[in-house]
Amino acid sequence: MFSSSVKNFYSKIAALPLDALVWTVIVAFAVLFVAALILTLKKESVRSLPKKPFLHLVNAFSALILAMFLTENTLGESLFAALVFWCAGYLAYGVLCFLSRPVRAEKAIISQAAISSGPAREQKPPRTDGAPSVKNNVRLEHAVSITEKLLRKNLSKGDRQELEKLKNTLAVLQIKGTLSPAEAEILNENFNTLLKLMAKYNV
């Protein structure tokens, strides 16, 4: 039954003119390309998808064109027709790939180029005497040792949370080493908070 159905279907297809079959395949491919093009332009989710499946579709339609032309033409003519169709399909694939480029990455590159092309900020020469860095390091080591002593005390919940936050800030500043004026101000504020906790818990 299956073989007879295939023969009947083949006989009906074979009875159709070759031009009609070829144009049917071309129109079907064009419809699929236009649909993929519209979805790529309108849908961000589709734009981000890989377009390799469309290339496989181009190969499948090219093979179909080759098979159709072989029914009434020589091998050379059929290969030429399939090659022309494949080149057109590959151009369509290239258009989809071009439109699927990541827009965000391009915007980021443009923004970075605009920033780098802007006027450079005047940078102050770094101090070389080393005194502020040494002073800050001594204060940080002293502050960290005091926080450890306080954390061993029976603290209230709010004071313990504040002290743990303060300890984390001091650890970050200690890793950084040389502090900017703003960071030195933060260190002073934390040191004042530490002094209040020291007086409260008699450390």
C-alpha positions as CSV (number, residue, x, y, z in Angstrom):
1,M,0.0,0.0,0.0
2,F,2.8,2.4,0.9
3,S,4.7,1.8,-2.3
4,S,1.6,2.3,-4.5
5,S,0.8,5.6,-2.6
6,V,4.4,6.8,-3.3
7,K,4.0,5.8,-7.0
8,N,0.8,7.7,-7.3
9,F,2.2,10.7,-5.7
10,Y,5.3,10.6,-7.9
11,S,3.3,10.3,-11.0
12,K,1.2,13.3,-10.1
13,I,4.4,15.3,-9.4
14,A,6.0,14.1,-12.6
15,A,3.0,15.2,-14.6
16,L,3.5,18.8,-13.5
17,P,5.7,21.1,-15.7
18,L,9.3,21.5,-14.4
19,D,9.0,25.3,-14.4
20,A,6.0,25.2,-12.2
21,L,7.8,22.9,-9.7
22,V,10.9,25.1,-9.6
23,W,8.9,28.3,-9.1
24,T,6.9,26.6,-6.3
25,V,10.2,25.8,-4.5
26,I,11.6,29.3,-5.1
27,V,8.4,31.0,-3.8
28,A,8.4,28.7,-0.8
29,F,12.0,29.6,0.0
30,A,11.3,33.3,-0.5
31,V,8.3,33.1,2.0
32,L,10.5,31.4,4.6
33,F,13.2,34.0,4.1
34,V,10.8,36.9,4.4
35,A,9.3,35.4,7.6
36,A,12.8,34.9,9.1
37,L,13.8,38.5,8.1
38,I,10.7,40.0,9.7
39,L,11.1,38.0,12.9
40,T,14.8,39.0,13.1
41,L,13.9,42.6,12.8
42,K,11.0,42.6,15.2
43,K,11.9,40.0,17.8
44,E,15.0,40.4,20.0
45,S,14.7,36.8,21.1
46,V,14.9,35.6,17.4
47,R,17.6,38.1,16.6
48,S,19.9,36.6,19.2
49,L,19.4,33.0,18.0
50,P,22.0,31.4,15.7
51,K,21.1,31.5,12.0
52,K,22.9,28.2,11.1
53,P,19.5,26.3,10.7
54,F,18.7,28.7,7.9
55,L,21.9,27.7,6.1
56,H,20.8,24.0,6.4
57,L,17.5,25.1,4.9
58,V,19.4,26.6,2.0
59,N,21.3,23.4,1.4
60,A,18.1,21.3,1.5
61,F,16.4,23.6,-1.0
62,S,19.5,23.5,-3.3
63,A,19.4,19.7,-3.2
64,L,15.7,19.8,-4.1
65,I,16.4,22.1,-7.1
66,L,19.2,19.8,-8.2
67,A,16.8,16.8,-8.1
68,M,14.1,18.6,-10.0
69,F,16.5,19.7,-12.8
70,L,18.0,16.2,-13.1
71,T,14.6,14.9,-14.2
72,E,14.8,16.8,-17.5
73,N,18.3,18.2,-17.8
74,T,21.9,17.0,-17.9
75,L,24.1,16.8,-14.8
76,G,26.0,19.9,-15.7
77,E,22.9,22.0,-16.2
78,S,21.3,20.7,-13.0
79,L,24.5,21.4,-11.0
80,F,24.6,25.0,-12.4
81,A,21.0,25.7,-11.5
82,A,21.5,24.3,-8.0
83,L,24.7,26.4,-7.6
84,V,22.9,29.6,-8.6
85,F,20.1,28.9,-6.2
86,W,22.6,28.1,-3.4
87,C,24.5,31.4,-4.0
88,A,21.3,33.3,-3.7
89,G,20.3,31.4,-0.6
90,Y,23.7,32.0,1.0
91,L,23.4,35.8,0.4
92,A,20.0,35.6,2.2
93,Y,21.8,33.8,5.0
94,G,24.4,36.5,5.1
95,V,21.7,39.2,5.4
96,L,20.2,37.5,8.4
97,C,23.6,37.1,10.1
98,F,24.3,40.8,9.5
99,L,21.0,41.9,11.0
100,S,21.6,39.6,14.0
101,R,24.8,41.3,15.2
102,P,24.6,42.2,18.9
103,V,23.4,45.8,19.2
104,R,24.4,46.2,22.8
105,A,28.0,45.3,22.2
106,E,28.2,47.9,19.4
107,K,26.6,50.5,21.7
108,A,29.2,49.7,24.4
109,I,32.0,50.0,22.0
110,I,30.7,53.4,20.7
111,S,30.2,54.7,24.2
112,Q,33.7,53.6,25.2
113,A,35.2,55.3,22.1
114,A,33.3,58.5,23.0
115,I,34.6,58.5,26.5
116,S,38.2,57.8,25.4
117,S,38.0,60.5,22.8
118,G,36.8,63.1,25.3
119,P,39.1,65.5,27.1
120,A,41.5,63.7,29.5
121,R,41.2,64.6,33.1
122,E,44.1,66.2,34.8
123,Q,45.7,63.8,37.1
124,K,47.6,64.8,40.1
125,P,51.0,63.3,40.5
126,P,51.1,60.7,43.3
127,R,52.8,61.5,46.5
128,T,56.1,59.8,47.0
129,D,56.9,60.6,50.6
130,G,55.0,57.6,51.8
131,A,53.9,59.2,55.1
132,P,50.1,59.2,54.5
133,S,50.2,55.5,53.5
134,V,52.2,54.5,56.6
135,K,49.9,56.5,58.9
136,N,46.8,55.0,57.4
137,N,48.2,51.4,57.7
138,V,49.0,51.9,61.3
139,R,45.5,53.3,62.0
140,L,43.9,50.4,60.1
141,E,45.8,47.8,62.0
142,H,44.9,49.4,65.3
143,A,41.2,49.7,64.3
144,V,41.0,46.0,63.1
145,S,42.5,44.8,66.4
146,I,39.9,46.8,68.4
147,T,37.0,45.5,66.3
148,E,38.2,41.9,67.1
149,K,38.2,42.7,70.8
150,L,34.8,44.3,70.6
151,L,33.3,41.3,68.7
152,R,34.3,39.1,71.7
153,K,32.1,41.2,74.0
154,N,28.4,40.6,74.7
155,L,27.1,43.2,72.1
156,S,23.6,44.1,71.3
157,K,22.3,42.9,67.9
158,G,22.4,46.3,66.3
159,D,25.9,47.1,67.6
160,R,27.2,43.7,66.4
161,Q,25.8,44.2,62.9
162,E,27.3,47.7,62.8
163,L,30.6,46.4,64.0
164,E,30.7,43.6,61.5
165,K,29.9,46.1,58.7
166,L,32.7,48.4,60.0
167,K,35.1,45.4,60.1
168,N,34.4,44.6,56.5
169,T,35.0,48.2,55.4
170,L,38.3,48.3,57.3
171,A,39.4,45.0,55.6
172,V,38.7,46.5,52.2
173,L,40.6,49.6,53.0
174,Q,43.5,47.6,54.4
175,I,43.8,45.5,51.2
176,K,43.8,48.7,49.1
177,G,46.8,50.1,50.9
178,T,47.2,53.7,49.8
179,L,43.9,55.6,50.3
180,S,42.4,58.5,48.4
181,P,41.2,61.6,50.3
182,A,37.6,60.3,50.2
183,E,38.6,56.9,51.5
184,A,40.6,58.5,54.3
185,E,37.5,60.4,55.3
186,I,35.6,57.1,55.4
187,L,38.3,55.7,57.6
188,N,37.9,58.7,60.0
189,E,34.2,58.2,60.2
190,N,34.6,54.5,61.0
191,F,37.3,55.3,63.6
192,N,34.9,57.7,65.3
193,T,32.2,55.0,65.4
194,L,34.7,52.6,66.8
195,L,35.6,55.1,69.6
196,K,32.0,55.4,70.6
197,L,31.7,51.6,70.8
198,M,34.9,51.4,72.8
199,A,33.5,53.9,75.3
200,K,30.2,52.1,75.4
201,Y,31.7,48.6,76.1
202,N,34.7,49.9,78.1
203,V,37.4,48.6,75.8
